[in-house]
Amino acid sequence: MIEVGYSPSVRLFEAAACGTVIISDPWPGLESIFVPNEELLVARTPQDVLTYLHEFDEEERQRMGQRARATIMRKHTATHRAIELERYADQLTNRVKQLQV
């Protein structure tokens, strides 16, 4: 993922899987994993963090954390990665077979 411009920390996935609301710094590709302001909050300044802590009540934080968790469980589990790895292996196997013909 570093080659395509970003490499998210595994901690981001772990926190979301626990249903914890996430406040992240902005980085390219973040939107490909989560929907900002629905599944996590993006802070560009320290004031943003303080604003989020004061503006979002506990119920909204829990709902946001649960939406992030749902995304992780729907798209980013170990099972998803294993299926993806198998798909890549199948693609490589098919390419090798085509080259041998």
Protein Blocks (a to p, Z undefined) as FASTA:
>chain_A
ZZnopacdfklmmmmmnopacdddddehklmmbcghkloccdfbfklmmmmmmmpcfklm
mmmmmmmmmmmmmmmcfklmmmmmmmmmmmmmmmmmmmmZZ
